[in-house]
Amino acid sequence: MPTETEALDNPASKIICRLCGSADLAGFVDLGATPPCELFLTAEALEAPEPTFPLHPRVCRSCLLVQLPPLIDPDETFTEYAYFSSFSTSWVEHARRFVTAATERAGLTSDSLVVEAASNDGYLLQHVVADGMRAVGVEPSANVGAAAREKGVPTITAFLSPETGAAVRAEHGPAALVVANNVYAHIPDVVGFTQGLRAMVADDGWVSIEVQHLLTLMRHRQFDTIYHEHFQYYTVGTAQKALRSGGLELVDVELVPTHGGSIRCWARPTELGAGPSQAVADVLAEEAAAGLETVEGHAGFAGEVSRIRNDLVRFLIEAADAGKVVAGYGAPGKGNTLLNYCGIRPDLLAYTVDRNPYKHGRYTPGTRIPIHPPERIDADRPDYVLVLPWNLREEITAQLAHVADWGGKLVYPIPSLQVVEPGSGKVVDP
Ligand SMILES: [Zn+2]
């Protein structure tokens, strides 16, 4: 059987499933070819070629893992990774609550070791250190890991693999708790990464993984959360199989609201013989009822996604024909999946605004829409503001209450196009 990389080197050969090795994969949703969603362009870069990569996740007919071929090298994405988790105060608070709950569940004491894979700038492990426990972070991005060490969180610069996992255990001992939050989708070698988790955790320890839930993604049509850095999209059923591939058994699951709907999986070494909780059985039953135990159950999603595109493009064309001005709000990475898939360029959306100064004066990748500071909207008084970060709907609807002063309306394209009143959020169309 060819390896995944060999299969990609030879496009004529089939893509193979990274979890079970099957060469029998079906299309899930074809979003065309787009640039990496975080590569915002400078004015000079507008004159240069811009590489694009297919954005076409498949579903494995054998194990049902929904996955993207690894066309983007995580080494390149992570080495210069500029995202510091601690910039978000709500995220740091989420991490603090997690540490409190995990301490109770795993029975952690002052001599317990907690290891986190992809520990970022220590946003989570700083709470472990503050509670007087031992902490070790494994973080691939050198500059982000350095920020963690400055906070007093011991951090190794490495990608987690079976070898680095074994090295961490040899140096620091077995971990009572291993955490891997918001990374399990970002690793192309899911089996090797899981073996790395198993290598680090004590034989009676716990592993906790937080990752976006495919069931929620599909229910709420969050297709814009599909981008090249997300290599796989898990149900509880496929997460269970992925964990088993590395010697871990899923024993409990919690549904958490992060990233529009995530699962927090609790796993333990397989040889402990711990069975799944009622919560695992309940979510598996919910996924089965939604059809996600079959390839056919994944089939309707592509049609729902193209309906969102049709509704949004129709709205923008009709607004342009009626002489209305539409501006964007936000320039998140996921907005670029939406804009590229829908083919929305500055003729349909003159500009967008964002609070991040790094993006000001830059352009959205692929669609080349200019990004301005938020004050631009107040000066221009557009008729409609198309909001791209739907996950912050309540917050942004309230923040943009003043758009009502000049009779402007807000437009949310996902899960289906809605025009709402700024401030109240009352739906006025349809
Ligand atoms: Zn498979």
Residues whose N, C-alpha, C, O or C-beta is under 5 A from the ligand:
A	BS01	ZN	C17 L19 C20 G21 S22 C60 S62 C63 L64
